[in-house]
Amino acid sequence: MGAAAEVTTEVTTEVTVLVVDDHPVCRAGLRSMLDASEFRIVAEAGTGREGLEAARRLRPELVLVEIRLPT
């Protein structure tokens, strides 16, 4: 009997992410870390108000928010 071929199926699902931070360098750093993973950044925002609007509109699965953020 011959050896059975091994079949593997890899399911990858991207997690949608919204990054909210008033420092562009911090947002760029987070984007850099997340780009090579299963995360997909759908938007960035620089204020709390922009972040809320983007979250309502885009419905990301994950939101990364700076703790001290201007409105």
mmCIF file as Biopython writes it, N, C-alpha, C and O atoms, coordinates in Angstrom:
data_model
#
loop_
_atom_site.group_PDB
_atom_site.id
_atom_site.type_symbol
_atom_site.label_atom_id
_atom_site.label_alt_id
_atom_site.label_comp_id
_atom_site.label_asym_id
_atom_site.label_entity_id
_atom_site.label_seq_id
_atom_site.pdbx_PDB_ins_code
_atom_site.Cartn_x
_atom_site.Cartn_y
_atom_site.Cartn_z
_atom_site.occupancy
_atom_site.B_iso_or_equiv
_atom_site.auth_seq_id
_atom_site.auth_asym_id
_atom_site.pdbx_PDB_model_num
ATOM 1   N N  . MET A ? 1  ? 0.822   -1.171 0.000  1.0 0.0 1  A 1 
ATOM 2   C CA . MET A ? 1  ? 0.000   0.000  0.000  1.0 0.0 1  A 1 
ATOM 3   C C  . MET A ? 1  ? 0.873   1.243  0.000  1.0 0.0 1  A 1 
ATOM 4   O O  . MET A ? 1  ? 1.898   1.279  0.681  1.0 0.0 1  A 1 
ATOM 5   N N  . GLY A ? 2  ? 0.482   2.264  -0.755 1.0 0.0 2  A 1 
ATOM 6   C CA . GLY A ? 2  ? 1.233   3.516  -0.808 1.0 0.0 2  A 1 
ATOM 7   C C  . GLY A ? 2  ? 0.885   4.396  0.384  1.0 0.0 2  A 1 
ATOM 8   O O  . GLY A ? 2  ? -0.145  4.223  1.036  1.0 0.0 2  A 1 
ATOM 9   N N  . ALA A ? 3  ? 1.750   5.317  0.640  1.0 0.0 3  A 1 
ATOM 10  C CA . ALA A ? 3  ? 1.516   6.258  1.738  1.0 0.0 3  A 1 
ATOM 11  C C  . ALA A ? 3  ? 0.423   7.247  1.336  1.0 0.0 3  A 1 
ATOM 12  O O  . ALA A ? 3  ? 0.410   7.751  0.213  1.0 0.0 3  A 1 
ATOM 13  N N  . ALA A ? 4  ? -0.469  7.510  2.244  1.0 0.0 4  A 1 
ATOM 14  C CA . ALA A ? 4  ? -1.554  8.458  1.977  1.0 0.0 4  A 1 
ATOM 15  C C  . ALA A ? 4  ? -0.992  9.876  1.987  1.0 0.0 4  A 1 
ATOM 16  O O  . ALA A ? 4  ? -0.159  10.228 2.822  1.0 0.0 4  A 1 
ATOM 17  N N  . ALA A ? 5  ? -1.459  10.665 1.056  1.0 0.0 5  A 1 
ATOM 18  C CA . ALA A ? 5  ? -1.028  12.063 1.007  1.0 0.0 5  A 1 
ATOM 19  C C  . ALA A ? 5  ? -1.672  12.821 2.159  1.0 0.0 5  A 1 
ATOM 20  O O  . ALA A ? 5  ? -2.861  12.673 2.444  1.0 0.0 5  A 1 
ATOM 21  N N  . GLU A ? 6  ? -0.873  13.614 2.794  1.0 0.0 6  A 1 
ATOM 22  C CA . GLU A ? 6  ? -1.392  14.394 3.905  1.0 0.0 6  A 1 
ATOM 23  C C  . GLU A ? 6  ? -1.956  15.702 3.373  1.0 0.0 6  A 1 
ATOM 24  O O  . GLU A ? 6  ? -1.275  16.451 2.674  1.0 0.0 6  A 1 
ATOM 25  N N  . VAL A ? 7  ? -3.190  15.960 3.711  1.0 0.0 7  A 1 
ATOM 26  C CA . VAL A ? 7  ? -3.850  17.176 3.271  1.0 0.0 7  A 1 
ATOM 27  C C  . VAL A ? 7  ? -4.016  18.084 4.474  1.0 0.0 7  A 1 
ATOM 28  O O  . VAL A ? 7  ? -4.577  17.686 5.495  1.0 0.0 7  A 1 
ATOM 29  N N  . THR A ? 8  ? -3.532  19.290 4.345  1.0 0.0 8  A 1 
ATOM 30  C CA . THR A ? 8  ? -3.720  20.250 5.421  1.0 0.0 8  A 1 
ATOM 31  C C  . THR A ? 8  ? -4.451  21.453 4.869  1.0 0.0 8  A 1 
ATOM 32  O O  . THR A ? 8  ? -4.161  21.936 3.774  1.0 0.0 8  A 1 
ATOM 33  N N  . THR A ? 9  ? -5.373  21.912 5.624  1.0 0.0 9  A 1 
ATOM 34  C CA . THR A ? 9  ? -6.075  23.139 5.251  1.0 0.0 9  A 1 
ATOM 35  C C  . THR A ? 9  ? -5.840  24.145 6.343  1.0 0.0 9  A 1 
ATOM 36  O O  . THR A ? 9  ? -6.074  23.878 7.522  1.0 0.0 9  A 1 
ATOM 37  N N  . GLU A ? 10 ? -5.383  25.283 5.944  1.0 0.0 10 A 1 
ATOM 38  C CA . GLU A ? 10 ? -5.099  26.337 6.913  1.0 0.0 10 A 1 
ATOM 39  C C  . GLU A ? 10 ? -6.126  27.438 6.736  1.0 0.0 10 A 1 
ATOM 40  O O  . GLU A ? 10 ? -6.231  28.052 5.675  1.0 0.0 10 A 1 
ATOM 41  N N  . VAL A ? 11 ? -6.877  27.672 7.792  1.0 0.0 11 A 1 
ATOM 42  C CA . VAL A ? 11 ? -7.881  28.722 7.760  1.0 0.0 11 A 1 
ATOM 43  C C  . VAL A ? 11 ? -7.293  29.930 8.467  1.0 0.0 11 A 1 
ATOM 44  O O  . VAL A ? 11 ? -6.926  29.867 9.641  1.0 0.0 11 A 1 
ATOM 45  N N  . THR A ? 12 ? -7.212  31.019 7.739  1.0 0.0 12 A 1 
ATOM 46  C CA . THR A ? 12 ? -6.719  32.241 8.362  1.0 0.0 12 A 1 
ATOM 47  C C  . THR A ? 12 ? -7.829  33.273 8.347  1.0 0.0 12 A 1 
ATOM 48  O O  . THR A ? 12 ? -8.455  33.540 7.321  1.0 0.0 12 A 1 
ATOM 49  N N  . THR A ? 13 ? -8.043  33.827 9.487  1.0 0.0 13 A 1 
ATOM 50  C CA . THR A ? 13 ? -9.030  34.892 9.572  1.0 0.0 13 A 1 
ATOM 51  C C  . THR A ? 13 ? -8.342  36.109 10.142 1.0 0.0 13 A 1 
ATOM 52  O O  . THR A ? 13 ? -7.644  36.031 11.153 1.0 0.0 13 A 1 
ATOM 53  N N  . GLU A ? 14 ? -8.540  37.211 9.495  1.0 0.0 14 A 1 
ATOM 54  C CA . GLU A ? 14 ? -7.953  38.441 9.969  1.0 0.0 14 A 1 
ATOM 55  C C  . GLU A ? 14 ? -8.875  39.089 10.995 1.0 0.0 14 A 1 
ATOM 56  O O  . GLU A ? 14 ? -10.096 39.103 10.837 1.0 0.0 14 A 1 
ATOM 57  N N  . VAL A ? 15 ? -8.278  39.613 12.028 1.0 0.0 15 A 1 
ATOM 58  C CA . VAL A ? 15 ? -9.004  40.349 13.045 1.0 0.0 15 A 1 
ATOM 59  C C  . VAL A ? 15 ? -8.914  41.822 12.661 1.0 0.0 15 A 1 
ATOM 60  O O  . VAL A ? 15 ? -7.817  42.356 12.498 1.0 0.0 15 A 1 
ATOM 61  N N  . THR A ? 16 ? -10.056 42.476 12.517 1.0 0.0 16 A 1 
ATOM 62  C CA . THR A ? 16 ? -10.056 43.884 12.144 1.0 0.0 16 A 1 
ATOM 63  C C  . THR A ? 16 ? -9.782  44.749 13.362 1.0 0.0 16 A 1 
ATOM 64  O O  . THR A ? 16 ? -10.313 44.505 14.445 1.0 0.0 16 A 1 
ATOM 65  N N  . VAL A ? 17 ? -8.936  45.773 13.170 1.0 0.0 17 A 1 
ATOM 66  C CA . VAL A ? 17 ? -8.459  46.589 14.279 1.0 0.0 17 A 1 
ATOM 67  C C  . VAL A ? 17 ? -8.597  48.071 13.936 1.0 0.0 17 A 1 
ATOM 68  O O  . VAL A ? 17 ? -8.338  48.492 12.808 1.0 0.0 17 A 1 
ATOM 69  N N  . LEU A ? 18 ? -9.008  48.843 14.927 1.0 0.0 18 A 1 
ATOM 70  C CA . LEU A ? 18 ? -9.010  50.296 14.862 1.0 0.0 18 A 1 
ATOM 71  C C  . LEU A ? 18 ? -7.988  50.784 15.885 1.0 0.0 18 A 1 
ATOM 72  O O  . LEU A ? 18 ? -8.043  50.386 17.049 1.0 0.0 18 A 1 
ATOM 73  N N  . VAL A ? 19 ? -7.057  51.642 15.465 1.0 0.0 19 A 1 
ATOM 74  C CA . VAL A ? 19 ? -6.035  52.186 16.361 1.0 0.0 19 A 1 
ATOM 75  C C  . VAL A ? 19 ? -6.373  53.646 16.630 1.0 0.0 19 A 1 
ATOM 76  O O  . VAL A ? 19 ? -6.515  54.438 15.698 1.0 0.0 19 A 1 
ATOM 77  N N  . VAL A ? 20 ? -6.503  54.000 17.907 1.0 0.0 20 A 1 
ATOM 78  C CA . VAL A ? 20 ? -6.836  55.369 18.299 1.0 0.0 20 A 1 
ATOM 79  C C  . VAL A ? 20 ? -5.731  55.888 19.217 1.0 0.0 20 A 1 
ATOM 80  O O  . VAL A ? 20 ? -5.578  55.428 20.348 1.0 0.0 20 A 1 
ATOM 81  N N  . ASP A ? 21 ? -4.965  56.855 18.708 1.0 0.0 21 A 1 
ATOM 82  C CA . ASP A ? 21 ? -3.869  57.442 19.477 1.0 0.0 21 A 1 
ATOM 83  C C  . ASP A ? 21 ? -3.571  58.807 18.878 1.0 0.0 21 A 1 
ATOM 84  O O  . ASP A ? 21 ? -3.582  58.960 17.657 1.0 0.0 21 A 1 
ATOM 85  N N  . ASP A ? 22 ? -3.304  59.800 19.718 1.0 0.0 22 A 1 
ATOM 86  C CA . ASP A ? 22 ? -3.059  61.138 19.191 1.0 0.0 22 A 1 
ATOM 87  C C  . ASP A ? 22 ? -1.613  61.339 18.726 1.0 0.0 22 A 1 
ATOM 88  O O  . ASP A ? 22 ? -1.283  62.408 18.212 1.0 0.0 22 A 1 
ATOM 89  N N  . HIS A ? 23 ? -0.763  60.356 18.890 1.0 0.0 23 A 1 
ATOM 90  C CA . HIS A ? 23 ? 0.622   60.446 18.436 1.0 0.0 23 A 1 
ATOM 91  C C  . HIS A ? 23 ? 0.809   59.611 17.162 1.0 0.0 23 A 1 
ATOM 92  O O  . HIS A ? 23 ? 0.717   58.384 17.216 1.0 0.0 23 A 1 
ATOM 93  N N  . PRO A ? 24 ? 1.068   60.252 16.028 1.0 0.0 24 A 1 
ATOM 94  C CA . PRO A ? 24 ? 1.254   59.521 14.775 1.0 0.0 24 A 1 
ATOM 95  C C  . PRO A ? 24 ? 2.365   58.473 14.843 1.0 0.0 24 A 1 
ATOM 96  O O  . PRO A ? 24 ? 2.263   57.424 14.206 1.0 0.0 24 A 1 
ATOM 97  N N  . VAL A ? 25 ? 3.424   58.745 15.606 1.0 0.0 25 A 1 
ATOM 98  C CA . VAL A ? 25 ? 4.519   57.784 15.722 1.0 0.0 25 A 1 
ATOM 99  C C  . VAL A ? 25 ? 4.048   56.514 16.430 1.0 0.0 25 A 1 
ATOM 100 O O  . VAL A ? 25 ? 4.436   55.411 16.045 1.0 0.0 25 A 1 
ATOM 101 N N  . CYS A ? 26 ? 3.220   56.660 17.454 1.0 0.0 26 A 1 
ATOM 102 C CA . CYS A ? 26 ? 2.671   55.490 18.154 1.0 0.0 26 A 1 
ATOM 103 C C  . CYS A ? 26 ? 1.771   54.682 17.228 1.0 0.0 26 A 1 
ATOM 104 O O  . CYS A ? 26 ? 1.841   53.453 17.203 1.0 0.0 26 A 1 
ATOM 105 N N  . ARG A ? 27 ? 0.928   55.374 16.467 1.0 0.0 27 A 1 
ATOM 106 C CA . ARG A ? 27 ? 0.061   54.665 15.516 1.0 0.0 27 A 1 
ATOM 107 C C  . ARG A ? 27 ? 0.898   53.917 14.485 1.0 0.0 27 A 1 
ATOM 108 O O  . ARG A ? 27 ? 0.581   52.780 14.136 1.0 0.0 27 A 1 
ATOM 109 N N  . ALA A ? 28 ? 1.963   54.546 13.995 1.0 0.0 28 A 1 
ATOM 110 C CA . ALA A ? 28 ? 2.839   53.894 13.013 1.0 0.0 28 A 1 
ATOM 111 C C  . ALA A ? 28 ? 3.514   52.669 13.619 1.0 0.0 28 A 1 
ATOM 112 O O  . ALA A ? 28 ? 3.653   51.641 12.955 1.0 0.0 28 A 1 
ATOM 113 N N  . GLY A ? 29 ? 3.932   52.777 14.879 1.0 0.0 29 A 1 
ATOM 114 C CA . GLY A ? 29 ? 4.557   51.641 15.544 1.0 0.0 29 A 1 
ATOM 115 C C  . GLY A ? 29 ? 3.602   50.470 15.711 1.0 0.0 29 A 1 
ATOM 116 O O  . GLY A ? 29 ? 3.975   49.319 15.481 1.0 0.0 29 A 1 
ATOM 117 N N  . LEU A ? 30 ? 2.378   50.761 16.107 1.0 0.0 30 A 1 
ATOM 118 C CA . LEU A ? 30 ? 1.370   49.704 16.241 1.0 0.0 30 A 1 
ATOM 119 C C  . LEU A ? 30 ? 1.073   49.072 14.885 1.0 0.0 30 A 1 
ATOM 120 O O  . LEU A ? 30 ? 0.953   47.851 14.776 1.0 0.0 30 A 1 
ATOM 121 N N  . ARG A ? 31 ? 0.955   49.904 13.854 1.0 0.0 31 A 1 
ATOM 122 C CA . ARG A ? 31 ? 0.718   49.385 12.505 1.0 0.0 31 A 1 
ATOM 123 C C  . ARG A ? 31 ? 1.857   48.456 12.082 1.0 0.0 31 A 1 
ATOM 124 O O  . ARG A ? 31 ? 1.621   47.386 11.520 1.0 0.0 31 A 1 
ATOM 125 N N  . SER A ? 32 ? 3.074   48.871 12.356 1.0 0.0 32 A 1 
ATOM 126 C CA . SER A ? 32 ? 4.237   48.064 12.003 1.0 0.0 32 A 1 
ATOM 127 C C  . SER A ? 32 ? 4.213   46.708 12.707 1.0 0.0 32 A 1 
ATOM 128 O O  . SER A ? 32 ? 4.511   45.683 12.093 1.0 0.0 32 A 1 
ATOM 129 N N  . MET A ? 33 ? 3.863   46.702 13.980 1.0 0.0 33 A 1 
ATOM 130 C CA . MET A ? 33 ? 3.809   45.440 14.730 1.0 0.0 33 A 1 
ATOM 131 C C  . MET A ? 33 ? 2.682   44.538 14.252 1.0 0.0 33 A 1 
ATOM 132 O O  . MET A ? 33 ? 2.842   43.318 14.202 1.0 0.0 33 A 1 
ATOM 133 N N  . LEU A ? 34 ? 1.551   45.123 13.902 1.0 0.0 34 A 1 
ATOM 134 C CA . LEU A ? 34 ? 0.375   44.319 13.565 1.0 0.0 34 A 1 
ATOM 135 C C  . LEU A ? 34 ? 0.323   43.894 12.103 1.0 0.0 34 A 1 
ATOM 136 O O  . LEU A ? 34 ? -0.351  42.917 11.778 1.0 0.0 34 A 1 
ATOM 137 N N  . ASP A ? 35 ? 1.019   44.604 11.211 1.0 0.0 35 A 1 
ATOM 138 C CA . ASP A ? 35 ? 0.954   44.295 9.784  1.0 0.0 35 A 1 
ATOM 139 C C  . ASP A ? 35 ? 1.434   42.882 9.453  1.0 0.0 35 A 1 
ATOM 140 O O  . ASP A ? 35 ? 0.944   42.275 8.501  1.0 0.0 35 A 1 
ATOM 141 N N  . ALA A ? 36 ? 2.361   42.364 10.206 1.0 0.0 36 A 1 
ATOM 142 C CA . ALA A ? 36 ? 2.914   41.042 9.911  1.0 0.0 36 A 1 
ATOM 143 C C  . ALA A ? 36 ? 2.187   39.934 10.668 1.0 0.0 36 A 1 
ATOM 144 O O  . ALA A ? 36 ? 2.760   38.871 10.903 1.0 0.0 36 A 1 
ATOM 145 N N  . SER A ? 37 ? 0.958   40.165 11.043 1.0 0.0 37 A 1 
ATOM 146 C CA . SER A ? 37 ? 0.223   39.176 11.828 1.0 0.0 37 A 1 
ATOM 147 C C  . SER A ? 37 ? -1.169  38.976 11.245 1.0 0.0 37 A 1 
ATOM 148 O O  . SER A ? 37 ? -1.460  39.396 10.125 1.0 0.0 37 A 1 
ATOM 149 N N  . GLU A ? 38 ? -2.008  38.335 12.017 1.0 0.0 38 A 1 
ATOM 150 C CA . GLU A ? 38 ? -3.377  38.069 11.561 1.0 0.0 38 A 1 
ATOM 151 C C  . GLU A ? 38 ? -4.308  39.252 11.772 1.0 0.0 38 A 1 
ATOM 152 O O  . GLU A ? 38 ? -5.520  39.132 11.598 1.0 0.0 38 A 1 
ATOM 153 N N  . PHE A ? 39 ? -3.751  40.378 12.141 1.0 0.0 39 A 1 
ATOM 154 C CA . PHE A ? 39 ? -4.546  41.582 12.349 1.0 0.0 39 A 1 
ATOM 155 C C  . PHE A ? 39 ? -4.548  42.447 11.092 1.0 0.0 39 A 1 
ATOM 156 O O  . PHE A ? 39 ? -3.548  42.525 10.377 1.0 0.0 39 A 1 
ATOM 157 N N  . ARG A ? 40 ? -5.678  43.091 10.834 1.0 0.0 40 A 1 
ATOM 158 C CA . ARG A ? 40 ? -5.788  44.024 9.703  1.0 0.0 40 A 1 
ATOM 159 C C  . ARG A ? 40 ? -6.323  45.343 10.233 1.0 0.0 40 A 1 
ATOM 160 O O  . ARG A ? 40 ? -7.467  45.431 10.678 1.0 0.0 40 A 1 
ATOM 161 N N  . ILE A ? 41 ? -5.480  46.368 10.179 1.0 0.0 41 A 1 
ATOM 162 C CA . ILE A ? 41 ? -5.901  47.681 10.654 1.0 0.0 41 A 1 
ATOM 163 C C  . ILE A ? 41 ? -6.836  48.284 9.615  1.0 0.0 41 A 1 
ATOM 164 O O  . ILE A ? 41 ? -6.455  48.501 8.465  1.0 0.0 41 A 1 
ATOM 165 N N  . VAL A ? 42 ? -8.061  48.549 10.038 1.0 0.0 42 A 1 
ATOM 166 C CA . VAL A ? 42 ? -9.062  49.100 9.121  1.0 0.0 42 A 1 
ATOM 167 C C  . VAL A ? 42 ? -9.107  50.614 9.171  1.0 0.0 42 A 1 
ATOM 168 O O  . VAL A ? 42 ? -9.613  51.245 8.243  1.0 0.0 42 A 1 
ATOM 169 N N  . ALA A ? 43 ? -8.580  51.220 10.251 1.0 0.0 43 A 1 
ATOM 170 C CA . ALA A ? 43 ? -8.558  52.681 10.354 1.0 0.0 43 A 1 
ATOM 171 C C  . ALA A ? 43 ? -7.685  53.102 11.517 1.0 0.0 43 A 1 
ATOM 172 O O  . ALA A ? 43 ? -7.389  52.322 12.421 1.0 0.0 43 A 1 
ATOM 173 N N  . GLU A ? 44 ? -7.282  54.365 11.463 1.0 0.0 44 A 1 
ATOM 174 C CA . GLU A ? 44 ? -6.563  55.007 12.551 1.0 0.0 44 A 1 
ATOM 175 C C  . GLU A ? 44 ? -7.287  56.304 12.870 1.0 0.0 44 A 1 
ATOM 176 O O  . GLU A ? 44 ? -7.882  56.922 11.987 1.0 0.0 44 A 1 
ATOM 177 N N  . ALA A ? 45 ? -7.236  56.714 14.123 1.0 0.0 45 A 1 
ATOM 178 C CA . ALA A ? 45 ? -7.859  57.970 14.539 1.0 0.0 45 A 1 
ATOM 179 C C  . ALA A ? 45 ? -6.932  58.663 15.528 1.0 0.0 45 A 1 
ATOM 180 O O  . ALA A ? 45 ? -6.212  58.016 16.288 1.0 0.0 45 A 1 
ATOM 181 N N  . GLY A ? 46 ? -6.966  60.004 15.501 1.0 0.0 46 A 1 
ATOM 182 C CA . GLY A ? 46 ? -6.101  60.783 16.363 1.0 0.0 46 A 1 
ATOM 183 C C  . GLY A ? 46 ? -6.793  61.398 17.561 1.0 0.0 46 A 1 
ATOM 184 O O  . GLY A ? 46 ? -6.134  61.966 18.431 1.0 0.0 46 A 1 
ATOM 185 N N  . THR A ? 47 ? -8.135  61.293 17.622 1.0 0.0 47 A 1 
ATOM 186 C CA . THR A ? 47 ? -8.886  61.818 18.764 1.0 0.0 47 A 1 
ATOM 187 C C  . THR A ? 47 ? -9.938  60.803 19.178 1.0 0.0 47 A 1 
ATOM 188 O O  . THR A ? 47 ? -10.273 59.886 18.428 1.0 0.0 47 A 1 
ATOM 189 N N  . GLY A ? 48 ? -10.453 60.986 20.389 1.0 0.0 48 A 1 
ATOM 190 C CA . GLY A ? 48 ? -11.521 60.109 20.863 1.0 0.0 48 A 1 
ATOM 191 C C  . GLY A ? 48 ? -12.759 60.203 19.987 1.0 0.0 48 A 1 
ATOM 192 O O  . GLY A ? 48 ? -13.389 59.190 19.680 1.0 0.0 48 A 1 
ATOM 193 N N  . ARG A ? 49 ? -13.104 61.409 19.589 1.0 0.0 49 A 1 
ATOM 194 C CA . ARG A ? 49 ? -14.283 61.607 18.744 1.0 0.0 49 A 1 
ATOM 195 C C  . ARG A ? 49 ? -14.129 60.891 17.396 1.0 0.0 49 A 1 
ATOM 196 O O  . ARG A ? 49 ? -15.053 60.218 16.938 1.0 0.0 49 A 1 
ATOM 197 N N  . GLU A ? 50 ? -12.964 61.040 16.769 1.0 0.0 50 A 1 
ATOM 198 C CA . GLU A ? 50 ? -12.706 60.348 15.501 1.0 0.0 50 A 1 
ATOM 199 C C  . GLU A ? 50 ? -12.759 58.832 15.694 1.0 0.0 50 A 1 
ATOM 200 O O  . GLU A ? 50 ? -13.264 58.100 14.843 1.0 0.0 50 A 1 
ATOM 201 N N  . GLY A ? 51 ? -12.227 58.380 16.827 1.0 0.0 51 A 1 
ATOM 202 C CA . GLY A ? 51 ? -12.237 56.944 17.117 1.0 0.0 51 A 1 
ATOM 203 C C  . GLY A ? 51 ? -13.644 56.395 17.260 1.0 0.0 51 A 1 
ATOM 204 O O  . GLY A ? 51 ? -13.956 55.322 16.743 1.0 0.0 51 A 1 
ATOM 205 N N  . LEU A ? 52 ? -14.498 57.140 17.967 1.0 0.0 52 A 1 
ATOM 206 C CA . LEU A ? 52 ? -15.890 56.702 18.121 1.0 0.0 52 A 1 
ATOM 207 C C  . LEU A ? 52 ? -16.610 56.654 16.775 1.0 0.0 52 A 1 
ATOM 208 O O  . LEU A ? 52 ? -17.344 55.708 16.488 1.0 0.0 52 A 1 
ATOM 209 N N  . GLU A ? 53 ? -16.397 57.674 15.958 1.0 0.0 53 A 1 
ATOM 210 C CA . GLU A ? 53 ? -17.028 57.688 14.636 1.0 0.0 53 A 1 
ATOM 211 C C  . GLU A ? 53 ? -16.564 56.517 13.784 1.0 0.0 53 A 1 
ATOM 212 O O  . GLU A ? 53 ? -17.374 55.868 13.122 1.0 0.0 53 A 1 
ATOM 213 N N  . ALA A ? 54 ? -15.263 56.246 13.797 1.0 0.0 54 A 1 
ATOM 214 C CA . ALA A ? 54 ? -14.724 55.128 13.018 1.0 0.0 54 A 1 
ATOM 215 C C  . ALA A ? 54 ? -15.238 53.790 13.548 1.0 0.0 54 A 1 
ATOM 216 O O  . ALA A ? 54 ? -15.554 52.894 12.765 1.0 0.0 54 A 1 
ATOM 217 N N  . ALA A ? 55 ? -15.324 53.651 14.864 1.0 0.0 55 A 1 
ATOM 218 C CA . ALA A ? 55 ? -15.820 52.399 15.446 1.0 0.0 55 A 1 
ATOM 219 C C  . ALA A ? 55 ? -17.275 52.151 15.063 1.0 0.0 55 A 1 
ATOM 220 O O  . ALA A ? 55 ? -17.654 51.027 14.733 1.0 0.0 55 A 1 
ATOM 221 N N  . ARG A ? 56 ? -18.078 53.193 15.108 1.0 0.0 56 A 1 
ATOM 222 C CA . ARG A ? 56 ? -19.496 53.040 14.719 1.0 0.0 56 A 1 
ATOM 223 C C  . ARG A ? 56 ? -19.637 52.673 13.251 1.0 0.0 56 A 1 
ATOM 224 O O  . ARG A ? 56 ? -20.456 51.831 12.882 1.0 0.0 56 A 1 
ATOM 225 N N  . ARG A ? 57 ? -18.834 53.310 12.428 1.0 0.0 57 A 1 
ATOM 226 C CA . ARG A ? 57 ? -18.933 53.107 10.989 1.0 0.0 57 A 1 
ATOM 227 C C  . ARG A ? 57 ? -18.357 51.761 10.544 1.0 0.0 57 A 1 
ATOM 228 O O  . ARG A ? 57 ? -18.952 51.079 9.709  1.0 0.0 57 A 1 
ATOM 229 N N  . LEU A ? 58 ? -17.214 51.378 11.091 1.0 0.0 58 A 1 
ATOM 230 C CA . LEU A ? 58 ? -16.480 50.216 10.599 1.0 0.0 58 A 1 
ATOM 231 C C  . LEU A ? 58 ? -16.710 48.937 11.404 1.0 0.0 58 A 1 
ATOM 232 O O  . LEU A ? 58 ? -16.484 47.838 10.897 1.0 0.0 58 A 1 
ATOM 233 N N  . ARG A ? 59 ? -17.155 49.071 12.650 1.0 0.0 59 A 1 
ATOM 234 C CA . ARG A ? 59 ? -17.392 47.920 13.521 1.0 0.0 59 A 1 
ATOM 235 C C  . ARG A ? 59 ? -16.200 46.962 13.598 1.0 0.0 59 A 1 
ATOM 236 O O  . ARG A ? 59 ? -16.346 45.774 13.306 1.0 0.0 59 A 1 
ATOM 237 N N  . PRO A ? 60 ? -15.014 47.469 13.990 1.0 0.0 60 A 1 
ATOM 238 C CA . PRO A ? 60 ? -13.856 46.574 14.090 1.0 0.0 60 A 1 
ATOM 239 C C  . PRO A ? 60 ? -14.028 45.583 15.227 1.0 0.0 60 A 1 
ATOM 240 O O  . PRO A ? 60 ? -14.791 45.816 16.165 1.0 0.0 60 A 1 
ATOM 241 N N  . GLU A ? 61 ? -13.316 44.484 15.129 1.0 0.0 61 A 1 
ATOM 242 C CA . GLU A ? 61 ? -13.375 43.473 16.178 1.0 0.0 61 A 1 
ATOM 243 C C  . GLU A ? 61 ? -12.536 43.863 17.395 1.0 0.0 61 A 1 
ATOM 244 O O  . GLU A ? 61 ? -12.802 43.408 18.507 1.0 0.0 61 A 1 
ATOM 245 N N  . LEU A ? 62 ? -11.530 44.698 17.184 1.0 0.0 62 A 1 
ATOM 246 C CA . LEU A ? 62 ? -10.636 45.110 18.252 1.0 0.0 62 A 1 
ATOM 247 C C  . LEU A ? 62 ? -10.337 46.595 18.095 1.0 0.0 62 A 1 
ATOM 248 O O  . LEU A ? 62 ? -10.098 47.073 16.986 1.0 0.0 62 A 1 
ATOM 249 N N  . VAL A ? 63 ? -10.352 47.327 19.216 1.0 0.0 63 A 1 
ATOM 250 C CA . VAL A ? 63 ? -9.997  48.743 19.207 1.0 0.0 63 A 1 
ATOM 251 C C  . VAL A ? 63 ? -8.875  48.952 20.212 1.0 0.0 63 A 1 
ATOM 252 O O  . VAL A ? 63 ? -9.023  48.639 21.394 1.0 0.0 63 A 1 
ATOM 253 N N  . LEU A ? 64 ? -7.742  49.485 19.736 1.0 0.0 64 A 1 
ATOM 254 C CA . LEU A ? 64 ? -6.627  49.831 20.605 1.0 0.0 64 A 1 
ATOM 255 C C  . LEU A ? 64 ? -6.699  51.325 20.851 1.0 0.0 64 A 1 
ATOM 256 O O  . LEU A ? 64 ? -6.595  52.120 19.916 1.0 0.0 64 A 1 
ATOM 257 N N  . VAL A ? 65 ? -6.877  51.714 22.118 1.0 0.0 65 A 1 
ATOM 258 C CA . VAL A ? 65 ? -7.098  53.121 22.457 1.0 0.0 65 A 1 
ATOM 259 C C  . VAL A ? 65 ? -6.077  53.571 23.496 1.0 0.0 65 A 1 
ATOM 260 O O  . VAL A ? 65 ? -5.851  52.896 24.499 1.0 0.0 65 A 1 
ATOM 261 N N  . GLU A ? 66 ? -5.468  54.722 23.237 1.0 0.0 66 A 1 
ATOM 262 C CA . GLU A ? 66 ? -4.587  55.346 24.216 1.0 0.0 66 A 1 
ATOM 263 C C  . GLU A ? 66 ? -5.409  55.719 25.456 1.0 0.0 66 A 1 
ATOM 264 O O  . GLU A ? 66 ? -6.556  56.146 25.323 1.0 0.0 66 A 1 
ATOM 265 N N  . ILE A ? 67 ? -4.857  55.568 26.628 1.0 0.0 67 A 1 
ATOM 266 C CA . ILE A ? 67 ? -5.595  55.858 27.858 1.0 0.0 67 A 1 
ATOM 267 C C  . ILE A ? 67 ? -5.866  57.345 28.012 1.0 0.0 67 A 1 
ATOM 268 O O  . ILE A ? 67 ? -6.987  57.737 28.336 1.0 0.0 67 A 1 
ATOM 269 N N  . ARG A ? 68 ? -4.873  58.168 27.790 1.0 0.0 68 A 1 
ATOM 270 C CA . ARG A ? 68 ? -5.047  59.630 27.898 1.0 0.0 68 A 1 
ATOM 271 C C  . ARG A ? 68 ? -5.152  60.205 26.496 1.0 0.0 68 A 1 
ATOM 272 O O  . ARG A ? 68 ? -4.150  60.438 25.820 1.0 0.0 68 A 1 
ATOM 273 N N  . LEU A ? 69 ? -6.359  60.422 26.088 1.0 0.0 69 A 1 
ATOM 274 C CA . LEU A ? 69 ? -6.613  60.819 24.708 1.0 0.0 69 A 1 
ATOM 275 C C  . LEU A ? 69 ? -7.487  62.065 24.684 1.0 0.0 69 A 1 
ATOM 276 O O  . LEU A ? 69 ? -8.507  62.119 25.371 1.0 0.0 69 A 1 
ATOM 277 N N  . PRO A ? 70 ? -7.096  63.073 23.894 1.0 0.0 70 A 1 
ATOM 278 C CA . PRO A ? 70 ? -7.958  64.256 23.797 1.0 0.0 70 A 1 
ATOM 279 C C  . PRO A ? 70 ? -9.244  63.936 23.053 1.0 0.0 70 A 1 
ATOM 280 O O  . PRO A ? 70 ? -9.278  63.058 22.190 1.0 0.0 70 A 1 
ATOM 281 N N  . THR A ? 71 ? -10.296 64.657 23.397 1.0 0.0 71 A 1 
ATOM 282 C CA . THR A ? 71 ? -11.564 64.452 22.693 1.0 0.0 71 A 1 
ATOM 283 C C  . THR A ? 71 ? -11.537 65.232 21.460 1.0 0.0 71 A 1 
ATOM 284 O O  . THR A ? 71 ? -12.504 65.217 20.698 1.0 0.0 71 A 1 
#
